[in-house]
């Protein structure tokens, strides 16, 4: 049966959605952790720039989460808590933040962390010359003062209510040793539980335990991170014992792996969200909302989820974190209507056969290729000719992310649980992740206004308005949330501690190998 015919006759897979991280299915073989051994992890993606300030990819952040530490972090409920800071205070007027640093933090180069390192790190992130993707976190920072080695005082020029939350992610809140910037891209130095050893691009990253970690040394001696984006190869490596664990179980094999008593499985929702990007600068037709709407109406989101992800996720019209107060529950994915899509295209001056587009998809996410193939069939029925160009991850980042040289594409985002990080970064004209060159004055106003609203409930309502505009104008086509999965050998212990509350980062501090 052709994939197109399969999709026409298949409904979205039923069953209860996993709403939280599950404990591994295999029993823990030993109750007391032991030290030693090298964990071999089959990583589903490739690492890019190793500079935590400059990297914009979750694949890199997932590795560097173990090398770096941020000044604050979040608990299981995404509440901001101290980390490298022992405590913090926010002035009643919201214009002054005071951090009291831990006195026992040592960097991988042997230096003891002081307030000078915090000042250096934050000013480096703020400096446009650095090229940091989270530079705008510090837009309202007027000064960073260091009255003593363990105190940092940040004074704001205007209230920025999400400031602490934005610092809870390593990208903005990471603390590096003074003057270490030039080497961070090749030999990252941090204060995390593991030290960077080496990286062979596209092949493997090597980390080793940092015995002076302020949180206590990790159990593992080393972590070998093999980059295996080909899903079948990755799963085979686990099944043959070549790998201790993998992330991203192939979607079509999740049920099989879950039924294999010789393996452990961790599954959670969500890992990330995906959306289709229409470049209004590159394609004249996409400047017309009717055309963008037609493309949205051409896609059956539930069927696409089944066809490309085998039902491992849930359709959504909002990219907000599902448990966020800002999630706009009133928005629903548009139902597929190919006749209406064709009519809108004709109304906009693009009758059947006249509109041709190129979809650039990265092989780093195989299900993006499969999604593009399915979408091409639907667009053909709507009268649009779509060809697919498959790119490596590096080429996609270079062409689509950096040069913005694409017509139609697809991407997923991780760790954007914080609404300011999500909406300002992706849809504000000045946003660091706005690779689609979207410029909507109302969104710019709302995302800037939200930063000055201290009341979380009131701020959430503003972000709901932003979501409504994105949906109504079809600035992007939001598709779904995708499940996260890990599979591991039975001797990998502590898997219940691996997944960060943001659903994307993996932390191996408390992981160990049973004898």
C-alpha positions in Angstrom: 0.0 0.0 0.0 1.4 3.5 -0.9 2.1 5.8 2.1 -0.5 8.2 0.7 -3.2 5.5 0.8 -2.1 4.3 4.2 -2.5 7.8 5.6 -5.9 8.2 4.0 -7.2 5.1 5.9 -5.3 5.4 9.2 -6.5 7.4 12.2 -4.2 8.7 14.9 -2.9 5.9 17.2 -4.9 5.6 20.3 -3.8 5.0 23.9 -3.0 7.1 26.9 -0.3 9.8 26.4 2.7 9.6 28.7 2.6 12.8 30.7 5.7 12.3 32.8 9.0 10.6 32.9 8.7 6.9 33.6 11.1 4.8 35.6 13.1 2.2 33.7 11.1 -1.0 33.1 13.9 -3.3 34.1 14.5 -3.8 37.9 17.5 -2.1 39.3 20.1 -4.8 39.8 22.0 -3.1 42.6 20.7 -0.7 45.3 24.1 1.0 46.1 25.8 2.9 43.3 29.4 1.9 42.4 32.1 4.1 40.8 33.9 3.3 37.6 33.4 2.3 34.0 32.8 4.1 30.7 29.2 4.6 29.5 28.9 4.4 25.7 25.9 6.6 24.6 24.6 6.4 21.0 23.6 10.0 20.5 20.9 10.5 17.8 22.3 13.9 16.6 25.6 15.5 15.8 27.3 18.1 17.9 28.1 21.5 16.4 29.9 24.6 17.9 31.1 23.6 21.4 30.9 27.2 22.7 27.9 27.2 25.0 27.2 30.8 24.3 27.3 30.5 20.5 25.6 27.1 20.0 22.0 27.2 19.1 21.5 23.4 18.8 19.9 21.2 21.4 22.2 18.4 20.2 25.2 20.3 21.5 23.5 21.6 24.6 22.6 18.0 25.5 26.3 17.1 25.7 27.5 20.4 27.3 24.9 20.2 30.0 27.3 17.8 31.6 30.3 20.1 31.2 28.8 23.4 32.3 26.7 24.7 35.2 24.4 27.7 35.4 24.1 30.3 38.1 20.5 29.1 38.8 18.6 26.1 37.6 15.0 24.7 37.9 13.5 21.9 39.9 11.2 19.2 38.7 8.3 21.7 38.5 10.4 24.3 36.6 10.7 26.6 39.6 13.9 28.6 39.6 16.3 27.5 42.4 19.9 28.3 43.3 22.8 26.4 41.6 26.2 28.0 41.3 24.6 30.7 43.4 24.0 29.7 47.0 21.0 32.1 47.1 19.5 35.0 45.2 17.4 38.0 46.0 15.2 40.2 43.7 14.4 43.8 44.8 10.8 44.7 45.1 11.0 47.0 42.1 12.4 44.2 40.0 15.5 46.2 39.0 18.2 44.6 41.2 19.3 41.0 41.4 21.8 39.9 44.1 23.5 36.5 43.9 25.5 35.0 46.7 27.8 32.4 45.2 28.9 29.1 46.5 32.4 29.2 47.8 33.3 25.6 46.8 33.0 25.7 43.0 36.1 24.7 41.0 36.4 25.0 37.2 38.0 22.2 35.2 41.1 24.3 34.8 41.6 24.3 38.6 40.5 27.9 39.2 38.0 28.7 41.9 34.8 30.4 40.8 34.4 34.0 41.9 32.1 36.9 41.1 34.6 38.0 38.4 33.8 34.8 36.4 30.1 35.5 36.6 30.6 39.1 35.4 32.9 37.9 32.6 30.5 35.2 31.4 27.4 37.5 31.4 29.2 40.4 29.7 30.6 38.0 27.1 27.1 36.7 26.4 25.8 40.2 26.1 28.5 41.4 23.8 27.4 41.4 20.2 30.9 40.4 19.1 30.5 37.1 20.9 27.7 36.0 18.6 25.8 34.5 21.5 22.3 33.2 20.7 21.0 34.3 24.0 22.4 37.8 23.9 19.0 39.5 24.3 18.6 38.0 27.8 20.9 40.8 28.9 19.3 43.6 26.9 18.0 45.3 30.0 21.2 44.8 32.1 22.6 48.2 33.0 25.5 47.0 35.1 27.1 44.0 36.8 28.8 44.7 40.0 31.1 42.5 42.1 31.4 44.0 45.6 33.3 41.0 46.8 34.4 37.6 45.4 31.2 35.8 46.3 28.6 38.5 45.5 27.2 39.6 42.2 24.7 42.5 41.9 23.0 43.0 38.5 21.1 46.3 38.0 18.5 46.5 35.3 17.5 49.5 33.2 14.0 48.2 33.0 12.0 45.3 34.6 12.6 42.0 32.8 10.3 39.5 34.6 11.6 36.4 32.9 15.3 37.2 33.6 15.8 34.6 36.3 14.1 31.9 34.3 16.3 32.7 31.3 19.4 32.3 33.4 18.2 28.9 34.5 19.3 27.5 31.0 23.0 26.9 30.5 23.0 29.0 27.3 22.6 32.3 29.1 23.3 31.4 32.8 26.4 29.3 32.3 29.5 30.5 34.2 32.9 30.2 32.5 36.4 31.1 33.8 37.6 34.6 33.1 39.2 34.9 29.7 38.3 31.4 28.6 36.1 32.5 25.7 38.6 32.0 22.9 38.9 28.3 23.7 35.3 27.4 24.5 34.5 26.5 20.9 37.2 23.8 20.8 37.9 22.9 24.4 35.0 23.9 26.6 35.8 24.6 30.2 33.1 24.6 32.8 32.2 23.7 36.3 30.0 20.7 35.6 30.4 17.0 36.7 32.3 16.0 33.6 35.4 17.5 31.9 35.7 17.7 28.1 38.4 15.5 26.7 38.1 15.5 22.9 35.8 15.7 19.9 36.1 14.1 16.5 33.4 15.9 14.5 30.6 13.8 13.4 32.0 10.7 15.2 32.5 10.9 18.9 32.8 13.2 22.0 34.8 12.0 25.0 34.1 13.3 28.6 35.6 12.2 31.9 34.6 12.6 35.5 35.6 15.8 37.3 36.5 14.8 40.8 36.3 18.3 42.2 32.7 18.9 41.1 30.9 20.9 43.8 27.9 18.6 43.8 30.2 15.6 44.4 32.0 13.4 41.8 30.0 11.4 39.3 30.0 7.6 39.5 31.1 7.1 35.9 34.8 7.4 35.0 34.0 8.5 31.4 31.3 9.0 28.9 31.9 8.1 25.2 29.2 9.9 23.1 29.0 8.3 19.6 27.1 10.3 17.1 24.8 8.0 15.2 22.0 9.8 13.5 21.0 6.7 11.4 18.2 5.3 13.5 18.5 1.6 12.6 22.3 1.6 13.2 21.8 3.2 16.6 19.2 0.6 17.7 21.3 -2.3 16.4 24.3 -1.0 18.3 22.2 -1.1 21.5 20.8 -4.6 20.8 24.2 -6.1 20.1 25.7 -4.6 23.2 28.0 -2.2 21.4 26.2 0.7 23.1 25.0 1.1 26.7 22.2 3.4 25.9 20.6 5.4 23.1 18.3 8.4 23.0 15.5 8.5 20.3 14.4 5.0 19.9 13.2 4.7 16.2 9.6 5.7 16.3 8.5 2.6 14.4 10.3 0.3 16.9 9.3 1.9 20.2 6.6 -0.8 20.9 9.1 -3.6 20.1 11.8 -2.2 22.4 9.3 -1.6 25.2 8.3 -5.3 24.9 11.9 -6.4 25.1 12.6 -7.5 28.7 16.4 -7.4 28.1 16.3 -3.6 27.8 15.2 -0.6 29.9 13.1 2.1 28.5 12.5 5.7 29.7 9.7 7.5 27.9 8.4 11.1 28.5 6.3 13.8 26.9 7.3 16.1 25.4 10.8 16.0 24.1 10.3 18.8 21.6 7.8 20.4 19.2 8.0 20.6 15.4 6.8 23.2 12.9 6.8 24.0 9.2 8.6 27.2 8.2 7.5 29.3 5.2 10.1 31.9 4.1 8.1 35.1 3.3 11.3 36.9 2.3 12.4 34.2 -0.2 9.0 33.3 -1.7 6.7 36.1 -2.9 3.7 33.8 -2.6 4.2 33.3 1.1 3.7 37.0 1.8 0.0 36.3 1.2 -1.7 34.9 4.2 -4.1 33.0 2.0 -1.2 31.0 0.6 0.2 30.3 4.0 -3.3 29.2 5.2 -3.6 26.9 2.1 -0.4 25.1 3.1 -1.7 24.7 6.6 -5.0 23.3 5.4 -3.2 20.9 3.1 -1.7 19.0 6.1 -3.5 16.4 8.1 -1.5 16.8 11.4 -2.8 13.6 13.0 -2.1 11.5 9.9 1.3 13.1 9.5 2.1 12.2 13.1 1.1 8.6 12.4 3.0 8.4 9.1 6.3 10.0 10.2 6.3 9.4 13.9 4.2 6.3 14.3 2.0 8.2 16.7 4.8 9.0 19.1 3.5 12.4 20.2 0.4 14.6 20.0 -0.8 17.3 17.5 -0.8 20.8 18.8 -1.5 24.3 17.5 0.6 26.0 20.2 4.3 25.6 20.8 4.0 26.5 24.5 5.1 23.9 27.0 2.0 21.7 27.6 2.0 22.4 31.3 2.6 26.1 31.0 0.1 28.7 32.1 0.7 30.4 28.8 -0.5 27.4 26.7 -3.4 28.7 24.6 -5.9 25.8 24.9 -8.4 27.6 22.7 -6.2 26.9 19.6 -6.6 23.7 17.7 -4.8 22.3 14.7 -6.7 23.1 11.5 -8.3 20.1 9.9 -7.1 19.1 6.5 -9.2 20.6 3.7 -7.6 20.1 0.3 -10.5 21.6 -1.6 -10.3 24.8 0.5 -6.5 24.9 0.1 -6.8 24.7 -3.6 -9.5 27.4 -3.7 -7.4 29.8 -1.6 -4.4 29.3 -3.8 -6.4 30.1 -6.9 -7.9 33.1 -5.2 -4.4 34.3 -4.4 -3.4 33.9 -8.1 -1.7 30.5 -8.0 -3.9 28.0 -9.8 -2.9 24.4 -9.9 0.5 23.8 -11.4 1.8 27.4 -11.1 3.3 27.4 -7.6 6.6 25.4 -7.2 8.5 25.3 -3.9 11.6 23.5 -2.6 11.5 21.9 0.9 14.9 21.7 2.6 14.9 19.0 5.2 17.8 17.7 7.3 18.8 14.0 7.5 19.7 14.7 11.1 16.0 14.2 11.8 15.0 11.2 9.5 11.3 11.8 10.4 11.6 15.3 8.8 12.5 13.6 5.5 9.5 11.3 5.9 7.2 14.2 6.8 8.4 16.1 3.7 7.6 13.2 1.5 4.1 12.9 2.9 3.4 16.7 2.7 4.6 16.7 -0.9 1.8 14.3 -1.8 -0.9 16.4 -0.2 0.4 19.6 -1.8 0.4 17.9 -5.1 -3.3 17.3 -4.6 -3.7 20.9 -3.8 -2.0 22.0 -7.0 1.5 22.7 -5.6 4.6 21.1 -6.9 7.1 20.6 -4.0 10.5 19.1 -4.4 12.6 17.9 -1.5 16.3 18.7 -0.9 17.9 16.6 1.8 20.7 18.3 3.8 23.1 17.2 6.4 22.7 18.9 9.8 25.7 21.2 9.2 24.4 22.2 5.7 20.9 22.8 7.1 22.3 25.1 9.8 24.5 26.9 7.3 21.8 27.4 4.6 18.6 27.7 6.6 19.6 28.9 10.0 22.6 31.2 9.2 22.0 32.3 5.6 18.2 32.0 5.7 18.4 30.5 2.2 15.3 28.3 2.0 11.7 28.4 0.7 10.0 25.8 2.9 11.6 23.8 5.7 10.9 22.0 9.0 12.5 22.2 12.4 12.0 21.2 16.0 12.9 23.0 19.1 13.8 21.7 22.5 14.0 23.3 26.0 11.9 26.3 25.2 9.7 25.8 28.3 10.2 29.5 29.3 7.7 31.7 27.3 10.0 34.6 26.8 12.7 32.3 25.5 10.2 30.8 23.1 8.2 33.7 21.8 10.8 36.5 21.9 13.6 34.3 20.4 11.5 32.8 17.6 9.0 35.5 16.6 10.3 38.9 17.7 11.9 40.7 14.8 15.2 40.9 16.8 14.9 37.3 18.2 18.0 35.2 18.0 16.1 32.2 16.6 14.1 34.1 14.1 15.8 32.5 11.1 12.5 32.9 9.1 12.9 36.8 9.2 9.4 37.2 10.5 8.6 40.8 11.4 5.2 41.4 12.9 4.8 44.7 14.8 2.1 43.4 17.1 4.2 40.4 18.1 7.2 42.7 18.7 5.1 44.9 20.9 3.6 42.1 22.9 6.8 40.1 23.4 8.6 43.3 24.6 5.6 44.3 26.8 5.5 40.9 28.5 9.0 41.3 29.8 7.8 44.2 32.0 4.8 42.3 33.4 5.7 40.9 36.8 2.4 39.0 37.5 2.9 35.5 35.9 -0.8 35.1 35.1 -1.0 38.5 33.4 2.2 37.7 31.4 0.7 34.3 30.4 -2.3 36.1 28.9 0.0 38.2 26.7 1.7 35.1 25.3 -1.7 33.6 24.5 -2.3 36.6 22.3 1.0 36.0 20.6 0.0 32.4 19.9 -3.3 33.6 18.4 -1.5 35.9 16.0 0.9 33.2 14.9 -2.0 30.9 14.3 -4.2 33.4 12.5 -1.5 34.8 10.3 0.0 31.3 9.8 3.5 32.7 10.4 4.6 29.1 10.9 2.6 25.8 10.9 2.9 24.2 14.3 2.5 20.5 14.0 3.0 18.4 17.2 4.8 17.6 20.4 7.1 14.6 20.1 7.7 11.9 22.8 11.2 11.5 24.2 12.7 8.0 24.6 15.8 6.4 25.9 16.7 2.7 25.8 19.5 1.1 27.8 21.2 -2.1 28.8 20.0 -3.5 32.1 23.3 -2.6 33.8 22.8 1.1 33.3 21.6 2.5 36.7 20.1 5.8 37.6 18.2 6.4 34.4 15.4 8.0 36.4 17.8 10.9 37.0 18.9 11.5 33.4 16.2 13.6 31.8 16.3 17.3 32.8 13.0 18.9 33.7 13.0 20.8 30.4 12.6 17.5 28.6 15.7 17.8 26.4 18.9 17.9 28.3 20.5 14.7 29.7 22.5 14.8 32.9 24.7 11.8 33.7 25.9 12.9 37.2 24.0 10.2 39.0 24.2 7.5 36.4 26.3 4.4 37.1 27.1 0.9 35.7 26.3 -2.2 37.7 28.9 -5.0 37.7 
